[in-house]
Amino acid sequence: MVKVLKISNRGLHLPQPPCSHLINVEKGGGGEGKERMRKIMKTIQSKLAVIFGVFLALGVAGIVIVTLSSQKNDGTVINLAGKQRMLTQKMSKESLALSQGTGSKESLQKKDSQLI
C-alpha cells in the first residue's frame, strides 16, 4: 500500500513518505498539515520536558539525600570538639590561678564537685 505523490505536471511520481498525511503538499505548503505537525511537536516537546524535569528532580533529591546522610554524625563531632575546647580553657585557667597563687586546690575541688 504505497501511496504515490505527484510532484510536478511532467508526470514524475515518487513514493509517498509515511508521514506525508501530516503535510499537504498539493495545496501549496499545507497550512492545515503544518499546524497539525506543530501541535504534535509541541506535545512531544512538552512530554520530553516533563520527563527531563522528573529526572532532574530525582537527581537533585538523590544528591541531597547522600549529602545529608554523610553529615549525620557531624553534629556529634562538633559538640564533642566544643566540650573539649571548654575543658581545655578551664584547665588552663585553673593552672594559671594555681601558679599565680590566687587559687587553691580545695577551691578547685569544690568547683569540680559542683560540675558533677
N, C-alpha and C positions, 0 to 999 in steps of 0.2 A: 504494500500500500504506500508507494512513494508518490507524493503529490508533485506535479510539475508546475513550476512558476515561470511565467512568460516574462522575460527581461526586457525585450525590445520588439519592435514591429518587424524585424528581419527574420523572425522565426527561430531564434535561439532559445532553446529550452534547457533548463537546468533542474536537477532535483531540488525540491523544497527542503530547507533545513527543518529540523524537528521543532524549533521554537518560532517558526515563521508565522504561526497563528497570532503571536503577540504583536507583530509589526505588520501593518497593512501597507505593502509596497505598491500595489496598483493604484492607490488613491493619493499618490503624491506625498509619501512620507508617513501617512497614517497617524494623525493626531490622536485618534482613539486608542490605537495599539501602543503608541509611545506612553500615553497616560497610564495604561494598564501595566506596562513594563516598569514605569516609575513607582507605582504602588507596590508592585511585587518586590522591587529592590529596596524600597523603604521598609517593608516588613522584614525582609532578610537582614537589613542593616540593624533594625531595632532588636531583632532576636539575637544577633551576634553581639550587640552592645549589652544586652541583658546578661548573656552568658559570660561575657568578659567581666562585667561588673560583679557577678556572683563569684567567679574565680578570684578576682582581685580582693573581694571582701573575705573570702576564705583564707587567702594568703596572708592578709593583714591579721586576721584573727589567730592564725597559726603562729605568726611571729610574736604576737602579744602573749599568747599562752606560754610559748617557750621562754620568753624573756622573764615573765612573772615567776615561772617555776624555777628558773635559775637564781632568782633573787629571794627565794623563800627564806633562806637562812641568814640573809644579810642583816635583818633587824636584830637577831640574837647576837651576832658578832659585834655589831655597833654598840649594843647595850653593854656587852662584856668589856669592850675596849673603854667605854666611858667609865665603868666602875673601876677598872684597873687604873685609869688616869687619876680618878678621885682618890683612890687609896694611896697612890704614889705621892700625890701632893700632900696628903695627910701625914704620911711618914716623913716627908721632907720637912714639913712644918714642925712636927714633934721633935725630930732630931736636931733641928736648928734651935728650938726652945731649950732642949737639954744642954746643948753645947754652950749656949749663952747664959745658962744658969737661971732662966726665967721660968722653967718648968721643972716638975719633979716626977719621979717615976710613979708616985702614988696618984698624982692628978691624971697622968696618962692612963693608968689602970682604971681609974674611975670613968674616964671618957670611953674607954674600950668596953667596960661593963655596961654603960648606958646604951651603947650602939647595939649590943647583943640583946 
